[in-house]
Amino acid sequence: MFNLLRMDLYRLKRSRSVYICFAILLVISIICFWFVWMATTPRGLTFAAKIGIAETLRDDSFSAGDYDSLLMFREIAIDGGGYSVILGILVALFVCLDFQSGFLKNIMSLHRYRWKYVISKVITAGILSFLYLTLQYAFCILLNLLFGHLAPFTGFRDILFYLTNAWINTTAFSALIIMVCFFTRSITAGVLTTLLLASGIVQAVIYSFTGLFHLEGWQNYTLYYNLAFAPSSYAKMEDLRGIFVGLVFLILYSVIAAVSLSRQDI
């Protein structure tokens, strides 16, 4: 399995898609901080007036005083599903290209236990998500400094708690996309699943239906909910629910993916 993991990490390192997706995350961060700077600082408002959007910014009820650095990071990347969309699409491309290129057939001829291939892919996705989350958050801290300390910095304990929750749940989401790709062998299916689930569209539709019968409690145990509405700090045991939910789904999707691959004719 370690040989497979080393191979996956090497391919990930050499992939242009990894760097393009990360660049997109950084550009989104820059744009968001730039708009916050224009909306909340005198120099920013002066600049906004020069480019003709000052009135729009004044009409906005946004106040930087309501945010800290962690909440700004959440608003930029996590809560709206943008991060999960980018990560899910990248994972779908990475997995499905193995089928299309014939690489998987060559690997399976050398490795008897197919579950090792699945675990390697999940670990690779987890490492990628960890790097994306930590590096983007560090970049947001840098932007906060460069734009004149727009928001107060969050305590390290809260950062560690939230990023742990986000990492586990995004890795579980990656395992879900890996499972879908193993079932379908289709990039289109993987990307479509990513867009529908990460954006919350599927959850909103199901919630509207179950709400008619007052059965809304299920959403508290979904990956989308535990990313978009996760607590930013630990105060009570209930705040750990998102981490446990993510771990359960991570194991479940990994097992289903392994069983699916083991029964397929490669």
N, C-alpha and C positions, 0 to 999 in steps of 0.2 A: 504493500500500500504506500510506503514511503517513496518508492520509486515513482509511482503514479503521481503522488502529490508533488514531488520535485519537478516532474515533467509538466504538470498543470501550472505550477507557479512560474516555471520558465516560459511557457507559452503565454501566460498572462502578462509577464514582464515585457515580452516582445510584441504584444498586441497593441496596435494603434488605438483601437476602440477604447481601451482602458484609459488612455491619456485624454482622448477626445471627450469622453463622458465626464472625467474629472474636471477638465477645462470648462465644460458647460456648467458644472456646479459652482465653480469659482466665479464665472462670469455672472451667474444669477446672483451670487452673494454681493458682488461689486455693484450691480444695478440696484439691488434693494437698499444697500447702505447709502448709495448716492441719493436715492429718492428720500430716504429718511433725513439725510443731511440737508437737502434742499427744503424739506418741510419743517424742520425744527431749529434751524440756526439762522441768524441774521444774514451771514454771508451766503448761505444756501438760498434763502429767499430772494436776495439780490440777484443771484445768478439765475434763479428760476424766472424772475421778472424779465431778464434779458432774453431768455429763450421762449417767453410767452406762456408759461404754465403756472405762474404764481397764483392766479385766482383759483385754479384747480386745487393746488396744494392748500390754500387757505380754507377752502370749503371742506377739506378732509379733516375728520375729527381725530386723526392720529396724534398721539402725544408720546414722545420718547420717554417721558417720565414714567409711563406705565410699563416699561420694558426693562429687562436686564439683558446681559449678553447671551444667556442661555435661551431666553424666550425669543430673542431676535433670531437666533440660529434655528429654533423650532419653526418659527413663522416662515423663514426663508426656505428651509429644506424639508422638514419632516412632516409637519402637521397637514400640509396640503397634499401630500403624497408625491411630490416631485422627486424626492430622493429615491423612493421605492420604485417609481417608474423607470428612472435611469438605471438603477441597479438591476431591476428585473429584466429589462431589455438586454442589457449587457450579458447577464447570465444565460438568457435564452439563446443569444447568438453563440456564446462560448460552448454551450452543450450541443446544440443542434448541428453546428459545423462538424462535430465529430462523426455524426451520422452521414452527413452529406459528402464528406471528404474520404470516407472509408477508414478513417483513423481508428474508430471504435472497433471495427472488425479485426484490425491488426492487433489492437490491445487485448481483445478478448481471446485471441489465439495464443497469447502469451500468459494470460492470467486466468486461472481457473475460477476463482471466486469473484463473481461480478459485483458483490456488495462492496468490495474494496474500491472499485471504480466510483461507485455512488458516494461513498464516504469521502473519497478524495475530492470529488466535485463540490460537495457540501462544505468541506473544510476550506477549500480554495475560495468559495463564495464568502465564507465567514471572514477569512483574512482580508479579502478585498473590501468588504463592508467595514471592517474595523479600520482599515487605512483611510478609506473615504471619509468616515465619520470623524475620526480624530484630526485628520489633516484639514478638512473643511471647517471644523470648529476652531482649530488653531488659526486658520485664515480669517475667520470672522473676528477673532480677538484682535488680530493685526489690523483689520479694516476699522474696527472700533477705535483703535488708537490713532490710526492715520486720519480718520474723519473727526478727530477732536473729542474722543471719549463720549460718544453719543449716549451710551447706556452704561450703568454700573456693572462691574464684573461680578459674575456669580461665584459663590464659594466652591472650592474644589470638591467637597463632599457631594454637593448637589450635581455638579457636572459629572462626576464618576457614576452616581446613581442613574442619572438620566441616560447617559451614553451607554451604560451597560444594558439598560432596558431596550434602548433603540437598537443596539447591536444584536442582541438575541432575537428580537422580533424581525429585524430585516434579514438576518440569516435564516430564520424560519420561513420567511417569505421567499427567499432564494431557493430553499429546499422545495417549496411548493411549485415554483416555476420549473425546477429541475424535474420534479415528478411529472408535471404536465408535458414537458418536452420528451421524457422517456415514453410516455403513453402515445404521444402523437407524432414524434420525430419531426415536428413542424415548427419553424421559426415563427411563422404567422400565428400559430396557436399560442405559442409562448408569449409573444408580444401582445396579442389581443387579451390574453388572461391577465397580463401585467397591467395593461391600461384599465381594464374593467375593475380589477380588484384594488389596485393601488390608489385609484382615484376615488374609491368609495361608491361607485355607481351601483355595483351589485348589492352592497350592503344597504344602500338607500332604498333600492327597489324592494328587497326582502323585508326591510324594516317597515316600509309603508304597508305591506300586506299583513305582517304579523301584528302591527300596531292596531289593526282592526279588531284583533282578538285579545288585546292587552298582553301580548307576549313579546315584550321588548327586551327582557333581561338577557337574552342570548348574545346580544351585540357586545356585552361586556367581556365576552370570551372570544373575541375575534382579533386577528392580528392588526387589522386596520384600526379598530377602536383603541387598542393598546399602544399604538404608535401616535395616532392623532390626538388622543385625549389622556395620554400618560401623565402622571404627576411629575412635576419638575424636581421634587425633593421627597425624601423619605421622612414620613411622620408617624406612620402606623403600619401594622402588618398588612393591611389591605393594599397598601401601596406596592407591595411585592407581587400582586396578582399578575401584572403584565409580564414580569419575568418568568413566572411559572407557566403562564399561558404560552409564552413564546417557546419555552423549553419543551412543553408537551407537543406542540405542533411541529417543532423542529425534529423531534424523534419520530413522530407519526409519519410525516411526509418523507423522511429519509427511509424509513422501513418500507413504506408503500413503493417508493421509487426503486429500492433494491429488489423487492419481490417482483415488481413489474419487469425490470431488466432481466432478472434471472429466468423468467418464463418466456422471454422473447427469442425469436430466431434472428440473430444478428447477421 
